[in-house]
Amino acid sequence: MLTLLSRVNLLENLLTRAKADGSRLVVRDFAIPSWQQVSFSGVHEPKHSNCSPAFGQIPSTSQIYHQIHNWQCGRSSDPISNPDIGRSPSTTAAGAKPNMRALFAVSLSQASGGDSASSDYSEYRNPSPYRDPASHAYLSFYPVHGFQRSSPTMIRLSSCLCALLLATFAAAAPAASDSASSVPASISSEHPSSTVKPTGTTTGSTVPASETVPLIPLDPNFPLWNESTTVKPDAIRGSLGAHVLGPTNEPIDKQNPDFLAPPTTDHGSLPNAKWPFSLSHNRLQTGGWARQENTGVMPIAEQMSSVNMRLEPGAVRELHWHKTAEWAYVLKGTTQIAATDPNGRNYVANVEPGDLWYFPAGTPHSLQATGDNPEGSEFILVFDVGDFSEDSTFLLTDWLAHVPVEVLAKNFQVDPEAFKTVPAEELYIFPANPPQTEDAPKSPQGTVENPFSFPFSKVKETQLEGGSVKVVDSTTFKISKTIAAAEVTVEPGAMRELHWHPTQDEWSFFLSGNARVTIFAAQSNARTFDYQAGDIGYVPGAMGHYVENTGNTTLRFLEIFRDDVFQDVSLNQWLALTPPELVKAHLGFSDEIISKLTKKKKTVVGPA
């Protein structure tokens, strides 16, 4: 059974979303009569025995009050004077009417000429429209089910556009068999004179979900501009918002249309899930640079962090190690990696654009740009913790500079004079000659069992309806035990389908194109973000989302997870594999729509 609060919320939601030119459809500011009030707590006894209304102050806008005028006081059938209201059947007076609830639906129409309602009142039995003096919108009231009276029941409104009348008549039915009142699925804003027909009630019947809450609007929520359009960004979407009067950063506004003028489906709060590397502080060195992203700049990214690094030909990221694993994707040029595992097995390899490397936590390694590309190399590093700092790695030169020289001599069994060339400070990134070979010194322990690099660029992608995808995880890149990834392309107008990842957060890096992502965080929290090449995105585990190409070129991005295998749940596939009647009960789908659900993941879907 619908409670009074749920009915009030229903009508308020419907009217807030209704459309009437120039009208504000928000329920608020009802006048309270001191002799009768219907509030969230139900129908209260009258404070006066006469029928003359004594209007009080306008209540809080967070509450909805309803005034009922001209009841025939003193009759047991009147809700305001019936002493049996709320009593159980055993205490109900003989002859009392059964429990009933009256729900008045409201139709709205734009003013079409003269004032057809000169009074502030409107009779429910004669639905001549009420004209709100503030908005000039006309309203009519119709009983869905309830009662007939010989004299008019009138409703007075203060500064609002609608009123909901819920009255409990006579005695309440037993709690175990309380009747469920039907509620109209929608309220028309186009046909104010059409009567809402009564719907019978069935004791103990289940009310379909679509009849207990309002339905979603079908209005589009496209981004209102992009970087290439001449539209001036403004904080207006339809009838919502207002012009920006103060100073604003227009280039940022153009890159983020769904921040300044968000879709109406956005609601609630969500931490920022976007970070451009362009906003990261850059550490400049002789031979290259490095900039990072971690929870210091992107607090939502608790499971992973990253570094964008550039090395000139021959430049070296010095020998080092760290507490976390390191996963890398090469953007440009060729990088030579060298590493040794705890068992003394070594590995050297050249890693090309689109290829990967991975070093387990604590594995010492180095990175050096080859001379294959005159510009050197650039790559993205991803670490399996959110608070990693590139400035806190263990560096070879930094360590030796802080060990007594006699200890160094004893450790290496050489004369202390041998260490006179050791730098007194860390090198971090420094210039050197490009490597001439990728041959590693031969180790008596042999080479590593599983290579530290992976030729991801040579993996054939799976072609899909609206793009492509290829996945890499520990099933193919054996050494990569804590990072799994997918490289996805999405053609213009297509999208990475609605999905979520069961347990792990998603760290994304956008390689090319433009995208928008709406993240659903449960409890009606949803927010939309816009991304360009060079941006980082982040979606916490289990949160539903999609990735839509909003540009005119191919969108390409990486999905990266702190896991050994890649997993996702497709919304389309889930519904297709759920009993159809259950899906229909939730969403009201027809058989035709049910037949179009796919039992295999689409991953990327083409334009509608």
C-alpha positions in Angstrom: 0.0 0.0 0.0 1.3 3.5 -0.8 1.9 5.6 2.2 0.9 9.2 2.4 4.5 10.2 2.1 5.1 8.1 -1.0 2.1 9.5 -2.7 3.1 13.0 -1.9 6.6 12.3 -3.2 5.1 10.7 -6.3 3.1 13.7 -7.2 5.9 16.1 -6.4 8.3 14.2 -8.6 5.8 14.0 -11.5 5.0 17.7 -11.3 8.6 18.8 -10.9 9.3 17.0 -14.2 6.2 18.0 -16.0 6.4 20.5 -18.8 4.4 23.7 -19.0 5.8 26.8 -20.7 6.7 29.5 -18.2 5.4 27.5 -15.2 7.4 26.3 -12.2 6.1 22.9 -11.3 7.4 22.6 -7.8 5.0 21.8 -4.9 5.5 24.3 -2.1 4.1 26.9 0.2 0.7 25.6 1.0 -1.5 27.6 3.5 -2.4 25.7 6.6 -5.9 26.0 8.1 -5.8 25.9 11.8 -8.9 23.7 11.8 -7.7 20.9 9.6 -4.4 19.8 8.2 -3.2 16.7 6.4 0.6 16.3 6.8 3.1 13.4 6.5 1.8 12.1 9.8 -1.8 11.6 8.5 -5.1 13.3 9.2 -5.4 15.2 12.4 -8.5 16.0 14.4 -9.9 19.5 13.8 -8.9 22.3 16.2 -12.3 24.0 15.7 -15.8 22.6 15.5 -17.1 25.2 13.1 -16.4 25.2 9.4 -14.9 28.6 8.9 -11.2 28.4 8.0 -8.6 30.2 10.0 -5.6 30.4 7.8 -2.2 30.1 9.5 1.3 30.9 8.3 2.9 29.4 5.2 4.7 26.3 6.2 8.2 25.1 5.4 8.8 24.3 1.8 10.0 20.8 2.8 6.5 19.9 3.9 3.3 19.6 1.9 0.0 20.6 3.5 -3.5 20.4 2.1 -6.5 22.4 3.1 -10.0 21.0 2.8 -12.7 23.6 3.1 -16.5 23.3 3.5 -16.8 19.8 5.0 -20.2 19.3 6.5 -19.0 19.2 10.1 -20.5 16.9 12.6 -21.3 14.0 10.3 -19.5 10.7 11.1 -18.6 10.2 7.4 -16.5 13.4 7.4 -12.8 12.6 7.9 -12.2 15.6 10.1 -15.0 14.9 12.5 -15.2 11.1 12.5 -14.0 9.9 15.9 -13.3 6.4 14.5 -10.4 7.4 12.3 -7.4 5.2 13.0 -9.2 2.7 15.2 -9.1 -1.0 14.8 -12.3 -2.8 13.6 -13.1 -3.9 17.1 -13.5 -0.3 18.2 -15.2 1.0 15.1 -18.7 2.4 15.5 -21.5 0.4 13.9 -22.3 1.4 10.4 -19.0 3.1 9.7 -17.8 3.0 6.1 -14.9 0.8 5.1 -11.3 2.3 4.9 -10.9 4.3 1.7 -8.3 6.7 0.4 -8.9 9.4 -2.2 -6.1 10.4 -4.5 -6.7 13.5 -6.6 -4.7 13.7 -9.8 -3.8 17.1 -11.2 -3.8 18.0 -14.8 -2.0 21.2 -16.0 -2.3 23.3 -19.0 -0.9 26.6 -20.3 -3.2 29.6 -20.0 -5.2 29.9 -23.1 -7.0 33.2 -22.7 -9.4 34.7 -20.1 -9.6 33.8 -16.5 -12.1 31.0 -16.4 -11.8 30.7 -12.6 -12.5 33.9 -10.8 -12.4 32.2 -7.5 -9.4 30.7 -5.7 -11.4 27.5 -5.4 -12.2 24.6 -7.7 -14.9 22.0 -7.2 -13.7 18.5 -7.7 -17.1 17.4 -9.0 -17.0 20.1 -11.6 -13.5 20.2 -13.0 -13.4 23.8 -14.1 -9.8 24.9 -14.1 -8.1 26.8 -11.3 -5.9 29.6 -12.5 -2.8 30.2 -10.4 -2.3 33.9 -10.2 1.5 33.8 -10.0 2.2 31.4 -12.9 -1.0 31.8 -14.9 -1.2 28.1 -15.3 -4.6 26.4 -15.2 -5.2 23.3 -13.0 -8.1 20.9 -12.7 -8.8 18.3 -10.0 -10.2 14.8 -10.6 -10.9 12.0 -8.1 -9.2 8.7 -8.9 -11.4 6.9 -6.5 -13.0 7.8 -3.2 -16.4 9.3 -2.6 -19.4 11.2 -3.8 -20.9 14.2 -1.9 -23.9 16.3 -2.4 -22.1 19.5 -1.6 -18.9 20.6 -3.2 -15.5 19.8 -1.7 -13.2 22.7 -2.4 -9.4 23.0 -2.3 -7.7 26.3 -1.8 -4.1 26.8 -2.9 -1.6 29.5 -1.8 1.5 30.0 -4.0 1.6 26.5 -5.6 0.5 24.8 -8.8 -1.0 21.6 -7.4 -2.7 20.0 -4.4 -2.9 16.4 -3.4 -5.9 15.3 -1.3 -5.4 12.1 0.7 -8.2 11.5 3.2 -8.8 8.5 5.3 -12.5 7.6 5.6 -14.1 5.8 8.5 -12.2 3.0 10.1 -8.9 1.6 9.1 -8.8 -2.0 7.7 -6.8 -4.6 9.6 -3.1 -4.2 9.0 -2.7 -7.7 7.6 -5.2 -7.0 4.8 -4.7 -3.3 4.1 -5.7 -2.5 0.6 -3.3 -1.1 -1.9 -4.5 2.0 -3.8 -3.6 2.2 -7.4 -1.8 5.3 -8.6 -1.8 6.7 -12.1 1.5 6.0 -13.8 1.8 9.5 -15.1 0.0 12.8 -15.0 -0.7 14.4 -18.4 0.4 17.9 -19.0 -1.2 18.0 -22.5 -4.8 17.1 -21.8 -6.0 18.8 -18.7 -9.6 17.9 -19.3 -9.2 14.1 -19.5 -10.5 12.3 -16.5 -8.3 9.8 -14.7 -10.4 6.7 -14.4 -10.7 4.9 -11.1 -8.8 1.6 -10.7 -10.2 -1.1 -8.4 -8.2 -2.4 -5.5 -7.5 -6.0 -4.7 -6.8 -7.1 -1.2 -3.2 -8.4 -1.0 -2.4 -7.7 -4.6 1.0 -6.8 -5.8 1.3 -3.3 -7.3 3.6 -3.2 -10.4 6.7 -1.2 -9.8 5.9 1.1 -12.8 2.7 2.1 -11.0 4.3 3.0 -7.7 7.0 5.5 -8.9 7.2 8.0 -11.7 8.6 7.0 -15.1 11.9 8.3 -16.5 11.7 11.2 -19.0 12.6 10.6 -22.6 14.2 14.0 -23.1 17.7 13.8 -24.6 20.7 15.0 -22.5 23.4 15.4 -25.1 26.5 17.5 -24.4 25.6 21.0 -25.4 28.9 22.0 -26.9 32.5 20.8 -27.5 35.9 22.4 -28.1 35.3 22.7 -31.9 31.9 24.4 -31.7 31.4 28.2 -31.6 28.7 27.9 -28.9 29.6 30.0 -25.9 29.5 27.7 -22.8 26.9 28.7 -20.2 25.3 27.2 -17.2 21.9 26.6 -18.8 20.2 23.4 -19.9 16.6 23.9 -21.2 14.7 25.9 -18.6 17.2 25.1 -15.8 20.1 27.3 -14.8 21.1 30.9 -15.5 23.8 32.8 -17.3 27.3 32.9 -15.8 27.9 36.5 -14.7 31.3 36.3 -13.1 34.7 35.4 -14.5 35.1 31.9 -15.9 37.8 29.8 -17.6 36.2 29.3 -21.0 38.7 26.7 -22.4 38.0 24.5 -19.4 34.3 25.0 -19.7 34.5 24.0 -23.4 36.3 20.8 -22.4 33.7 19.9 -19.7 30.2 20.6 -21.0 28.7 18.1 -18.6 30.2 20.0 -15.6 28.9 23.4 -16.5 25.5 22.2 -17.9 25.1 18.6 -16.6 22.5 16.2 -17.9 19.3 16.2 -15.8 20.0 12.6 -15.0 23.0 13.6 -12.8 22.1 13.6 -9.1 23.7 13.7 -5.7 27.4 13.7 -5.1 30.4 11.8 -6.4 34.2 12.6 -6.0 36.0 14.0 -8.9 36.8 11.2 -11.3 38.9 13.1 -13.8 42.5 14.3 -13.7 44.4 15.7 -16.8 48.1 15.0 -16.7 48.4 18.6 -18.0 47.6 19.7 -14.4 50.3 17.6 -12.8 53.5 19.2 -11.6 56.4 18.2 -13.9 59.8 17.2 -12.7 62.3 18.4 -15.3 65.7 16.7 -15.5 68.6 16.7 -17.9 67.5 14.1 -20.4 63.8 14.0 -19.7 60.9 14.7 -17.3 58.3 12.9 -15.2 54.9 13.9 -13.9 52.6 11.9 -11.7 49.0 11.3 -10.5 48.1 9.8 -7.2 45.6 10.3 -4.3 47.2 13.7 -3.6 45.5 15.1 -6.7 42.8 12.5 -7.3 41.6 11.2 -4.0 39.0 8.8 -5.6 41.9 6.8 -7.1 42.7 4.7 -4.1 43.9 1.5 -5.8 46.2 2.8 -8.5 48.4 5.7 -9.4 50.5 6.6 -12.4 53.5 8.4 -13.9 54.0 9.9 -17.4 57.7 9.9 -18.3 59.8 11.1 -21.2 63.4 10.1 -22.0 65.5 11.6 -24.7 67.6 9.1 -26.9 70.0 7.4 -24.6 68.6 9.0 -21.4 68.3 6.7 -18.4 65.8 6.4 -15.6 68.4 5.2 -13.1 68.6 1.8 -11.5 66.0 1.7 -8.8 63.2 -0.4 -7.2 60.0 0.3 -5.2 57.5 -1.3 -2.9 54.9 -1.6 -5.6 54.6 -3.4 -8.9 55.1 -1.4 -12.0 53.1 -1.8 -15.2 53.9 0.2 -18.3 52.4 1.1 -21.7 54.8 2.6 -24.3 53.3 5.7 -26.1 56.2 6.7 -28.4 59.6 5.4 -29.3 61.4 2.3 -27.9 62.5 1.8 -24.3 65.1 -0.8 -23.2 64.3 -2.4 -19.9 66.8 -4.3 -17.7 65.9 -6.2 -14.5 67.1 -9.0 -12.2 64.8 -11.1 -10.1 65.5 -12.2 -6.4 66.8 -15.5 -7.8 69.6 -13.8 -9.7 67.9 -14.3 -13.1 68.2 -11.3 -15.4 66.3 -9.9 -18.3 66.9 -7.2 -21.0 64.5 -6.3 -23.8 63.4 -3.5 -26.1 59.8 -2.5 -25.6 58.1 -0.7 -28.6 55.0 1.5 -28.9 51.8 -0.2 -27.7 53.9 -2.9 -25.9 54.0 -3.5 -22.1 56.4 -4.2 -19.3 55.8 -5.3 -15.7 58.1 -5.5 -12.7 56.9 -7.2 -9.5 57.2 -5.3 -6.3 60.8 -5.0 -5.1 62.4 -6.0 -8.5 65.4 -3.8 -9.3 65.3 -2.4 -12.9 66.2 0.5 -15.2 64.7 2.2 -18.2 66.6 3.7 -21.2 65.4 5.3 -24.4 67.0 3.7 -27.5 68.3 5.6 -30.5 65.6 4.2 -32.8 63.5 7.3 -32.6 65.3 10.7 -32.7 62.8 12.0 -30.1 63.5 9.2 -27.6 60.6 7.5 -25.8 57.6 8.3 -23.7 55.5 5.9 -21.6 52.8 5.6 -19.0 53.6 3.8 -15.7 50.8 2.4 -13.5 51.4 1.3 -9.9 49.1 -0.9 -7.9 48.6 1.5 -5.0 46.9 4.8 -5.0 49.4 6.8 -3.0 52.6 6.0 -4.9 55.1 8.8 -5.2 57.7 8.8 -7.9 59.9 10.8 -5.5 60.0 8.0 -3.0 61.6 5.2 -5.0 64.8 3.5 -3.9 67.6 4.8 -6.2 71.1 3.3 -6.6 73.0 6.5 -6.3 70.9 7.8 -3.4 71.6 4.7 -1.4 75.4 4.5 -2.0 75.7 8.2 -1.2 74.4 7.4 2.3 76.5 4.4 3.1 80.0 4.9 4.8 82.7 4.4 2.2 84.5 1.8 4.3 81.3 -0.3 4.3 81.1 0.0 0.6 84.7 -1.1 0.2 84.1 -4.1 2.5 80.9 -5.0 0.7 82.5 -5.0 -2.8 85.9 -6.1 -1.6 87.7 -3.2 -3.3 89.8 -0.2 -2.2 87.8 2.8 -1.0 89.4 4.8 -3.8 87.1 3.0 -6.2 84.1 5.0 -5.0 85.5 8.5 -5.6 83.3 8.8 -8.8 80.0 7.9 -7.0 77.5 10.8 -7.2 76.8 12.5 -3.8 73.2 13.0 -4.9 70.6 11.0 -6.8 70.7 11.1 -10.6 67.0 10.0 -11.2 67.0 10.8 -15.0 70.3 11.5 -16.7 71.8 11.5 -20.3 73.8 8.6 -21.6 74.7 7.0 -24.9 71.9 4.9 -26.4 72.3 1.1 -25.9 73.9 -0.7 -28.7 72.4 -4.1 -27.9 69.7 -5.8 -26.0 71.9 -8.6 -24.9 72.1 -9.1 -21.2 75.1 -10.4 -19.3 74.9 -14.1 -19.0 73.7 -15.3 -15.6 74.6 -18.6 -14.2 71.1 -18.7 -12.7 69.6 -18.3 -16.2 67.0 -15.9 -17.4 63.6 -15.1 -15.8 60.9 -17.8 -16.2 58.3 -15.3 -17.4 59.4 -12.3 -19.5 59.0 -8.9 -18.0 57.7 -7.5 -21.3 54.8 -8.3 -23.5 54.2 -7.5 -27.3 50.7 -6.1 -26.8 50.9 -4.2 -30.0 51.0 -7.5 -31.9 47.8 -8.9 -30.3 45.0 -8.9 -32.7 42.0 -6.9 -31.4 38.4 -8.3 -31.5 36.4 -6.3 -34.0 33.0 -5.2 -32.6 29.9 -3.5 -33.8 31.1 0.0 -32.8 34.8 -0.5 -32.3 37.3 -3.1 -31.0 38.8 -4.4 -27.8 41.8 -6.5 -26.8 42.6 -7.7 -23.3 45.8 -8.5 -21.5 46.1 -10.1 -18.0 48.0 -12.9 -16.3 46.5 -15.5 -18.6 48.6 -14.1 -21.4 51.1 -11.9 -19.7 52.1 -14.4 -17.0 54.3 -12.1 -14.9 51.6 -9.5 -14.5 49.9 -10.7 -11.3 48.4 -7.5 -10.0 47.5 -5.6 -13.2 45.0 -6.5 -16.0 44.1 -4.2 -18.8 42.1 -3.7 -22.0 42.7 -1.4 -24.9 39.4 -0.2 -26.4 38.5 1.7 -29.5 35.1 3.3 -30.0 34.0 4.8 -33.3 32.1 8.2 -33.5 28.6 7.8 -32.1 29.3 4.4 -30.6 29.9 3.6 -26.9 31.5 1.1 -24.5 28.3 -0.5 -23.3 26.7 -0.1 -19.8 28.7 -2.3 -17.5 30.5 -2.6 -14.2 33.5 -4.5 -12.8 32.6 -6.8 -9.9 35.3 -6.1 -7.4 38.1 -3.9 -8.8 38.4 -0.2 -9.5 39.0 0.9 -13.1 41.9 3.3 -13.9 41.5 4.7 -17.4 43.8 6.6 -19.7 42.5 8.3 -22.8 44.9 8.0 -25.7 42.9 9.8 -28.4 39.5 11.2 -29.1 36.7 12.6 -26.8 34.5 10.7 -24.4 31.9 11.2 -21.7 31.3 8.8 -18.8 28.4 8.7 -16.4 29.2 6.9 -13.1 26.4 5.5 -11.1 27.3 5.2 -7.4 24.0 3.8 -6.0 21.5 5.7 -3.8 20.6 8.0 -6.7 24.1 9.3 -7.0 25.3 9.8 -10.6 27.7 12.2 -12.3 28.9 12.7 -15.8 32.5 13.5 -16.8 34.1 14.5 -20.1 37.5 13.3 -21.2 40.1 14.2 -23.8 43.4 12.6 -24.8 45.8 12.8 -21.9 43.1 12.6 -19.3 42.9 10.0 -16.5 39.5 8.6 -15.5 38.6 6.5 -12.5 35.6 4.3 -11.6 35.4 2.6 -8.2 34.6 -1.1 -8.2 31.0 -2.2 -8.9 29.9 1.3 -10.0 27.9 1.2 -13.2 29.2 3.3 -16.2 29.6 3.6 -19.9 32.1 5.3 -22.2 30.6 7.2 -25.1 32.5 8.7 -28.0 31.3 12.3 -28.2 33.8 13.4 -30.9 34.3 13.0 -34.7 37.3 10.7 -34.5 38.1 7.3 -33.1 38.2 7.2 -29.3 41.0 5.0 -27.9 41.6 4.4 -24.2 43.0 1.9 -21.7 41.0 0.3 -18.9 43.4 -0.9 -16.2 42.6 -2.9 -13.1 44.4 -4.0 -10.0 43.7 -7.7 -10.6 45.2 -10.7 -12.3 42.3 -11.2 -14.7 40.0 -8.9 -16.6 36.3 -9.0 -15.6 33.2 -7.0 -16.4 29.4 -7.5 -16.1 27.3 -6.4 -19.1 23.9 -4.9 -18.3 22.5 -6.1 -21.6 23.7 -9.6 -21.1 22.5 -9.7 -17.5 19.0 -8.7 -18.5 19.0 -11.2 -21.4 19.9 -14.0 -19.1 17.3 -13.1 -16.4 13.8 -14.6 -16.6 11.9 -12.3 -19.0 8.8 -11.9 -16.8 11.1 -10.6 -14.1 12.6 -8.0 -16.4 9.2 -7.0 -17.6 8.0 -6.5 -14.0 11.0 -4.2 -13.4 11.1 -2.2 -16.6 7.8 -2.7 -18.3 9.6 -4.0 -21.5 7.5 -5.4 -24.3 8.2 -8.8 -25.8 9.8 -7.0 -28.8 12.3 -5.3 -26.5 13.0 -8.5 -24.6 13.8 -10.2 -27.9 16.5 -7.6 -28.7 18.5 -8.2 -25.5 21.7 -10.0 -26.2 23.0 -13.1 -24.4 26.5 -12.4 -25.5 28.5 -9.3 -24.4 28.6 -6.6 -27.0 31.3 -4.7 -25.1 31.2 -1.8 -27.7 27.9 -1.0 -29.4 27.3 1.1 -32.5 25.2 4.2 -32.8 21.4 3.7 -32.2 
